[in-house]
Amino acid sequence: MKRNRILVVDDEESLRRVIEVQLEQQGYQVETAANGKQALDLLSQSPFELVLTDLRMPGLSGMQLLKEIRQAHPQVVVIILTAFGTIETAVEAMQAGAYHYVTKPVHLSELVLVVNRALEHYHLLEEVTSLRADLDRKYGFKNIIGRSSKLLSVLDIAARAAKSSSTVLIEGETGTGKELLARASHQNSPRKEKPFLAINCG
């Protein structure tokens, strides 16, 4: 089983080392960086599931690092380390895309709990993304086979109807692929996140 990779970013070497050892004992693969620039270099070289970064660092701050990660590596989960006096800034960081924050001094049991939850969240999103891709492949209009002018006309109408908010009625004889067309229309519409509802009128 592949181990989750975590990047710990903090200018305080002793804290980096303590967190690294604690997370490795939990079975995670951990690398560390002393500043934001070093962290970005490591992120560009190999993938990480999670970044744990201090908020206040010389040079590139934790907030700036978060924004860079959100732009270049949007799938990576970010947890902020912050002193009690900067909790408001940590909340700002969450609004900017951080998953959560942990206050200093760090309680390692709390940190491990937050990291575990964040990685569960990461893998859930990864699974949802994969399922959506499977649905797109299975129910895309391109999977409806046929090249006749009548079918192409129907697909064109269905693709345009999918973009509207109107209810769509699909008529045809049994076995002509009405449900497949309905599913393709739903999957290619702005409502694809909502449940698919088809009423069979015979």
N, C-alpha and C positions, 0 to 999 in steps of 0.2 A: 504493500500500500504506500502510495506517495505521501511523504511528510509535508505538512504545510510549511511554507517558508515565510519567516517574519524578519523584518528589518527594524532594528532599534536605533533611533537617532537621538543622541543627547550629547551635549558638550562636556558633561560630567562623566569622566571615565569610570569611576567606581560604580556609579548607578547603572551605566551601560552593562558593566560586567555582571553585576548582581542580577539584573533582569535577564541577561543572556543565559546565565546558569539556570535560573529558575524556569525559564521557558523551555530550555533544552531538557530539563528533568521531566517536563510534561510531554516530551516526545516531538517537540517542534524543532525545525532546522532554523537556526538563528544566525543572522549576520548583523554587524553593528557599523554605525557611521558616526563620526564626531561632529558633523555639521550637515547643513542642508545640501550643499553642493556635492559632497561626497555621497550623500544618499541618492541624489538624482543620477550620479554616475553609475552607482550600483543598480539602480532600477533600469537604466538603459541597457545594462549588460545581461541581466537575467531576471526572470519573473519572480515576483513576490505576491503572496496573497494578502499580506497585512503589513502596514507600516505603523510603528509606535513611535511618535515623535514628541520631543519637548516643544513647548510653545515658544519659550524665550531662549534664543540662541544667537550668538554673534553672527554677523553676516546674514545669511538667508534665515529668516525666522520660521517658526513652525507653521504660522499662518500662510506665509509665502510658499513654503514647501507644500502645504496642503493644496493650494491653488494650482501649483505646477503639476502635482500628482493627478488632480481631478482632470486637468486638461490632457496630459500625456498618457496617463494610465487610469482611466475612469473606473475600471473594474476593481482596483486595489482598495481594500478597506483601510481607513486611517483612524487611529485612536490618538488623542492628544493627551500629553502629560502637562499638568499645570499646577502652579502654586495656588493656595487658597485665595490670594489677593487678585488672581486673574481669572476667576471662574466666569465672569461676564464675557471675557474674551474667548474663553473655551466654548461658551454657548454660541457665540458668533461663529466660531470654527465649525460647530455642528450645523449651523444654518448654511455654512459654505460647503458642507459635504462630508464633514467628519462623522464617523459612526458614533463615537462617544468620547468622553474624557475621563481621566483618572487624576485625582489630586495628589500632590506631593505633601508630605513624605508618602512614598508609595507603600501601600499595604499589599504585599505580594499575593495574598489569597484573593483579594478583590481584583487585582490586575489579571490574574489567571482566569477568573470568572468572566470578566469583560472580554478578554481575548477569545475564550472558548465560544462565547455567544456571538462575537463578531465574525468568527470563522464559520459558525453554523449559518449565519446570515449570508456570508459570502457564497457558501456552497448551495444554499437554497436559491439565491439569485442565479447562480451558474446553471442549476438544474432547470429553472424556469426558462432561462435564455435558450437552453438546449431543446426543451420541449416546444418552445415557440418556433424555433428553427425547423424542428421536425414537422410541426403543423404546416408551416409555410411550404415545406417541400412536398408534403402529402396532399395539401389542398390548394396549392397555387393553380391559377388558370392554366399555366403551362403544362400541368399534368393531365389536362383534359385532351385526350388524343383525337385528332381529326383535322383535316385541312380543307373541308368543303366550304364554299362561300357562305352557306347558310349557317354552319356552325361558327365560323369566324365572326359573322354578324351577331349571333347570339352572345358570344364571348365579349364582343365589344360593348354591347348593350349592358351585359351583366357587370363589366368592369366599371362602366360609368354609373350604373345604379348603386354599386357598392360604395361609392363616394358620397352618396346622398343620405339623408336621415329618414327617407321614406320607407314604408313597409313595402316589401317586394313579393309579388305573387308569381310563382313559376309554374306554368302549365305544360303538360305533355303526357304522352302515353307512358304506361308502366315500362320500366326498363330502359328509358331513354337518358337516365343520368340526372334527374331533377335534383336529388339530394346532393350529389357531387357538385353540381353547379351552385346550389344553395350554400354549401359549406365553403366553396371557393369564394363566393361573394362575401360571406361573413368574414372569412380569414383575411380578405383584402380590403376590409372596411375599417373606419375609425372605431368601430364597436367590437373589434376582434378580441379585446380583453374581457368582454362581457360574455355570459353563457350563450351558446348557440341554441336557438329555438326554431324548430321547424314543425309546422302543422301539416300533416298529410291529409289532403282532402280527397284522396282516392285517385 
